[in-house]
Amino acid sequence: MLISSCNEQARGFALPEGDIEQGKVTYKRFACNECHSISGIEWKGESDSLQIHLGGEVSTRKSYGELVTSVINPSHKIAREYKQKGVTEEGLSKMKNYNEIMTVQELIDLVAFLQTEYKFSIPSMQYHPYY
């Protein structure tokens, strides 16, 4: 395994800079769009399959390490809204394991592409008094 957010030895871990366009090619070649939807790429999933949206506006930053971990260890952290339909009976992610077939360069490029798809926005801190 390359990285684990629970592993103290992973501190300071960084992959080289990736190629965003090649990452987009990797996303399509590995058919990520059969389960994940992302702006600008046609979703190819079945009508009754689980569609997990990636990218867009988020209130917490998606770190480089989180994105790498999501690809190489998708069962590490599963969002609550996907825990019922997106996991096996053992509680593991249904995401395919690409660790034996994806090259390190493909991982680097894919993460570079995914990073560009997230837009961080600071949550509104407006005060709303009770009436």
Secondary structure, DSSP 8 states (H G I E B T S, - for coil): ----TT-GGGTT-------HHHHHHHHHHTTGGGTEEBTTB-----TTS--EE--EEESS---HHHHHHHHH-TTS---GGGTTTSB-TTS-B-S---TTTS-HHHHHHHHHHHHHHEEE-----------
